[in-house]
Amino acid sequence: MSAEEFLIRGRLKAAWVGVLMFLCVFEVSANKTEFVQYSAPINLELKYQETQGDYRIQEWIPPGESLEDWSKMFTLTDAAALHNLDPLVFFEEIGKQWESACPDFGGRVLYSGIENGYPVAVWYLYCPLNNMTGKPEFTYFKGISGAHGFYTAQFAFAVYSSQMEQPLADEAIDQLKNVSLCDEALPEIHPCQ
């Protein structure tokens, strides 16, 4: 899968959610030592997962909802081919994809820095009408640049602007804060919890 296909796929599968239930590990990358650690969202269930070559995706939505008609979605992705990619460059590319699919989109970077020794960025994007779902979409993203892949966590809400209140934004940000990358082979630099 090319970087462009990855970015398009990531845009089409965007999503995220907030409260913690238990700590679990999402194993990624070819070397099997670099892991995304996260807290599984409460009241969401894993509905979709797929691996295509060096690209992997997992999606959680509320029980009783479908991948075609969801109110909120938490998504994890990894792409080994995009290791050491600057998260801000990734944001710019995702923004171009959103603009292409949704000319009235908006968004901004909320945070950029280093977490557990890895470059990260957090941003949100908004589309007043997602052509895929026929609904508006607010998506909060966290991109992590690893030595063995590029990892994203996404929390999306299919709500109108008037419905996107602070508790939903807090739910997404809280969920993203609990997503981190570690490397069992380098515990002194990238410790796993």
C-alpha positions in Angstrom: 0.0 0.0 0.0 1.4 3.4 -1.0 1.7 6.3 1.3 -1.1 8.0 -0.6 -3.4 5.0 -0.3 -2.5 4.8 3.4 -3.5 8.5 3.8 -6.7 8.1 1.9 -7.6 4.9 3.8 -6.8 6.6 7.1 -9.1 9.5 6.2 -11.9 7.2 5.2 -11.6 5.2 8.4 -11.0 8.1 10.9 -12.3 8.0 14.5 -11.7 8.2 18.4 -13.2 8.0 22.1 -12.4 8.7 25.7 -12.9 6.9 29.0 -10.6 4.1 30.1 -11.6 0.5 30.9 -8.4 -1.5 31.0 -4.9 -1.4 29.6 -4.2 -3.5 26.5 -1.4 -3.7 24.0 -1.8 -3.4 20.2 1.2 -5.2 18.7 2.6 -3.7 15.6 5.6 -3.6 13.4 7.7 -6.2 11.7 10.3 -6.5 14.5 7.6 -7.3 17.2 9.3 -5.1 19.8 7.7 -1.7 19.1 4.1 -1.5 20.5 1.3 0.9 20.7 -0.1 0.9 24.3 -3.6 2.2 24.9 -6.6 1.9 27.1 -9.6 0.3 25.3 -12.6 2.7 25.2 -15.5 2.0 27.4 -18.8 1.3 25.6 -17.2 0.7 22.3 -16.5 -2.7 20.7 -14.0 -3.9 18.1 -15.9 -4.2 14.9 -13.3 -4.2 12.2 -9.6 -5.2 11.8 -7.6 -5.8 8.7 -3.9 -6.3 7.8 -2.8 -5.6 4.2 1.0 -6.0 3.8 2.6 -3.6 6.2 -0.6 -1.7 7.0 -2.9 -2.6 9.9 -6.2 -1.0 11.1 -8.6 -1.7 14.0 -11.9 0.1 14.6 -14.2 0.3 17.6 -17.8 1.7 17.5 -20.7 1.6 20.0 -22.7 -1.7 20.3 -25.6 -1.9 17.9 -24.0 0.5 15.4 -22.5 -0.4 12.1 -19.3 0.7 10.2 -21.6 2.4 7.7 -23.7 4.2 10.4 -21.8 5.1 13.6 -22.0 8.0 16.0 -18.4 7.7 17.3 -15.4 5.6 16.3 -12.0 4.8 17.8 -9.4 3.7 15.2 -5.8 2.5 15.5 -3.5 2.2 12.5 0.1 1.4 11.7 2.1 1.5 8.6 5.6 0.0 8.7 6.5 1.6 5.3 6.1 5.1 6.9 8.6 4.7 9.7 10.4 7.9 10.9 7.7 10.1 9.2 7.4 13.6 10.7 3.9 13.7 12.3 3.4 17.3 11.1 4.1 16.2 7.6 1.5 13.5 8.0 -1.0 16.1 9.3 -0.4 18.2 6.2 -1.0 15.3 3.9 -4.1 14.2 5.8 -5.3 17.8 5.6 -4.9 17.8 1.8 -6.9 14.5 1.6 -9.7 16.0 3.8 -9.8 19.2 1.7 -10.1 17.1 -1.5 -12.9 15.1 0.0 -14.5 18.0 1.9 -13.8 21.5 0.5 -15.3 23.1 3.6 -13.1 21.3 6.1 -11.3 22.9 9.0 -8.7 21.8 11.4 -5.6 22.6 13.3 -2.6 21.1 15.2 -3.3 21.0 19.0 0.1 19.7 20.1 3.5 18.7 18.7 6.3 17.3 20.7 8.1 14.2 22.1 6.4 11.5 24.1 8.3 8.5 25.5 11.2 9.4 23.1 9.0 9.5 19.9 7.9 12.5 17.9 4.1 13.0 18.2 1.4 15.4 17.0 -2.2 15.8 18.0 -4.7 17.6 15.7 -8.4 17.7 14.9 -10.2 18.0 11.5 -13.8 18.8 10.9 -15.9 18.1 7.8 -19.5 19.5 7.7 -20.6 16.7 5.4 -18.6 13.4 5.0 -19.6 12.1 1.6 -19.0 8.5 2.8 -21.4 8.7 5.7 -23.6 11.6 4.7 -23.0 13.1 8.2 -20.7 15.7 9.6 -17.5 14.5 11.2 -15.1 15.8 13.9 -12.0 13.7 14.2 -9.1 14.0 16.7 -5.9 12.4 15.6 -2.6 11.4 17.3 0.3 10.5 15.0 3.4 8.8 16.4 6.6 8.4 14.4 8.3 5.2 15.4 11.5 3.6 14.2 9.5 0.7 12.8 6.3 2.4 11.6 4.0 5.3 11.7 1.1 4.9 14.1 -2.2 6.8 14.5 -5.0 6.8 17.0 -8.2 8.5 15.9 -11.4 9.4 17.7 -14.2 10.6 15.5 -17.7 11.8 16.1 -20.5 12.0 13.5 -22.2 15.0 15.0 -23.2 18.5 13.9 -21.2 21.5 15.1 -24.0 22.4 17.6 -23.7 18.9 19.1 -19.9 18.9 19.4 -19.7 20.1 23.0 -16.7 20.2 25.3 -17.4 16.7 26.9 -17.0 15.0 23.5 -13.7 16.9 22.8 -12.5 16.0 26.3 -13.4 12.3 25.7 -11.3 12.3 22.6 -8.3 14.1 24.1 -8.4 11.9 27.2 -8.4 8.8 25.0 -5.5 10.0 22.9 -3.4 11.0 25.9 -3.5 7.3 26.8 -2.1 6.1 23.5 1.7 5.7 23.5 4.5 3.9 21.7 7.2 1.8 23.4 9.9 -0.6 22.4 10.7 -3.7 24.5 14.2 -3.9 22.9 15.0 -0.3 24.1 13.4 0.0 27.6 15.9 2.7 28.6 14.8 5.0 25.8 11.2 3.9 25.1 9.9 2.1 28.2 6.8 0.0 28.1 4.4 0.2 31.0 
